[in-house]
Amino acid sequence: MKIEFTPQEEEFRKEISTWLKENLSGKFSSVMGRGGSGDQTGLFSERVKWEQHMGANGWTCISWPKEYGGREASINEQVIFYEEYTRAGGPGRVGHIGETLAGPTILSFGTKDQKERFLPKIRLGQEYWCQGYSEPSAGSDLSAVQTKAELINGKWKINGQKIWTSLAQESDWIFILCRTTPKSKGRDGLSYILAPMDQKGITVRPIKQMTGESEFNEVFFDDAEANANDLIGEVGKGWQVAMGTLGFERGASTLGQQMAFEQEFETVLAIAKENGKSNDPLIRNQISEAWIGLKIMRYNALRMLSNNEDGILSREAMLSKLYWATWHRNLGKLAMDVLGMESEIGEEGNYNLSELQKLFLFTRADTIYAGTNQIQRNIISERALGMPKEPRGNSSS
Ligand SMILES: Cc1cc2nc3c(=O)[nH]c(=O)nc-3n(C[C@H](O)[C@H](O)[C@H](O)COP(=O)(O)OP(=O)(O)OC[C@H]3O[C@@H](n4cnc5c(N)ncnc54)[C@H](O)[C@@H]3O)c2cc1C
């Protein structure tokens, strides 16, 4: 693991920081700092324009192969990119599911035709994606999915329901883990199908969250259609592809997010200094612990990224999700402790929460999505430490 940056990498830092300074201004200044925790749908259409502007200038999907418009950015360059992006106040990326989940999955498992059709539109911010995994009875035990797809006259007919689907209301495409072998159970008989969202067989119902926004949704499939060849991997072998996507989700894709944590920490620290809470020994202690956690996360991310290129979880990546999710949830709580009584008062108007109040409420979700803390501990004990597998129910094999 290399922590120092070379002169060439510092040149790269100059290039991206200059570009951001020149471009994240004027008509784009309104999106600065938007789209963070609890604000994922904030100024969405303006942020789409920003995403497209970045794409047109070669600043999206920088780790992708040059053949598909990427820069083949090294791990250090990606770190630099995210550091500078965060420092410049770059908004939460609206295309992150396409760039960090759908794209790498298509790159790893897709056909040439799929790569050519889907990757350019992700890179240019022209098409947005959502992840259709969880169902009302299949979350942690993902292999219990019941949504079905049947091949009829050259089209997949999809029926069932997904839930907690982030940004489905803004997406053009969904990747769906569904059952294509009738009566199959567990991990067998599942397929990974890509379907367009804009069709009469798909209904999206936003779920109101306690932050006040609706970042996730219910998605209903009633004879929804997908082309026969819009399937990643083989029919009935979707589990392997789905696990590849989860490898990306729990691994490399969180780097940008973790860089943004540093900015949130700085905000909390500045308030503590201003309102005198930094004199309270317990708060001081928590702030120091949070700062140490930030440094550990950064080194862990670098160590993990050095070993994780193909979506297969390294031992380091297995630790990462549990660590950052718990750290971020604690930061939300620390923010409330630093605000003190003020944390209980809303801004004027109807349920108009401050940035830190939203942070606190949204961070409760961090230890749930992309695998709950309990599931992360199971992964660490079984896969990293080789302890006996926990007993399974009937639904998974
Ligand atoms: C903000 C947010 C965004 C999300 N976005 C998406 C998305 O875009 N697409 C998508 O498909 N899903 C998404 N999800 C869903 C997420 O993946 C699931 O919520 C998660 O996998 C947990 O599943 P569940 O909610 O069904 O809870 P359950 O699996 O029912 O778990 C309930 C509780 O039981 C515990 N538990 C379950 N099994 C075990 C076990 N074997 N051992 C120990 N404890 C266990 C869990 O840790 C949890 O505390 C999102 C969730 C959130 C909060």
The ligand as a Gaussian input file, in Angstrom:
#p B3LYP/6-31G(d) Opt

LIG

0 1
 C      -31.297000       3.668000       2.763000
 C      -31.460000       2.300000       2.177000
 C      -31.316000       2.153000       0.814000
 C      -31.478000       0.886000       0.243000
 N      -31.374000       0.757000      -1.113000
 C      -31.592000      -0.444000      -1.696000
 C      -31.565000      -0.582000      -3.113000
 O      -31.324000       0.390000      -3.849000
 N      -31.843000      -1.799000      -3.656000
 C      -32.095000      -2.893000      -2.880000
 O      -32.302000      -3.965000      -3.444000
 N      -32.151000      -2.794000      -1.526000
 C      -31.906000      -1.601000      -0.921000
 N      -31.967000      -1.486000       0.456000
 C      -32.376000      -2.637000       1.238000
 C      -31.277000      -3.249000       2.087000
 O      -30.373000      -3.973000       1.288000
 C      -31.981000      -4.150000       3.128000
 O      -32.718000      -3.301000       3.988000
 C      -31.003000      -4.967000       3.928000
 O      -30.404000      -5.943000       3.126000
 C      -31.695000      -5.660000       5.135000
 O      -32.804000      -6.372000       4.712000
 P      -34.237000      -6.171000       5.407000
 O      -34.536000      -4.709000       5.461000
 O      -35.211000      -7.055000       4.709000
 O      -34.063000      -6.648000       6.900000
 P      -34.046000      -8.183000       7.416000
 O      -33.187000      -8.999000       6.532000
 O      -35.456000      -8.616000       7.618000
 O      -33.308000      -8.021000       8.805000
 C      -33.990000      -7.559000       9.994000
 C      -32.995000      -7.637000      11.146000
 O      -32.590000      -9.007000      11.350000
 C      -31.175000      -9.115000      11.298000
 N      -30.801000     -10.375000      10.642000
 C      -31.300000     -10.882000       9.500000
 N      -30.697000     -12.044000       9.186000
 C      -29.771000     -12.279000      10.151000
 C      -28.820000     -13.295000      10.384000
 N      -28.695000     -14.320000       9.546000
 N      -28.023000     -13.206000      11.471000
 C      -28.137000     -12.141000      12.337000
 N      -29.039000     -11.141000      12.165000
 C      -29.835000     -11.203000      11.096000
 C      -30.713000      -7.943000      10.454000
 O      -29.374000      -7.590000      10.728000
 C      -31.702000      -6.860000      10.871000
 O      -31.271000      -6.258000      12.067000
 C      -31.791000      -0.233000       1.050000
 C      -31.928000      -0.059000       2.436000
 C      -31.766000       1.187000       2.999000
 C      -31.919000       1.332000       4.490000

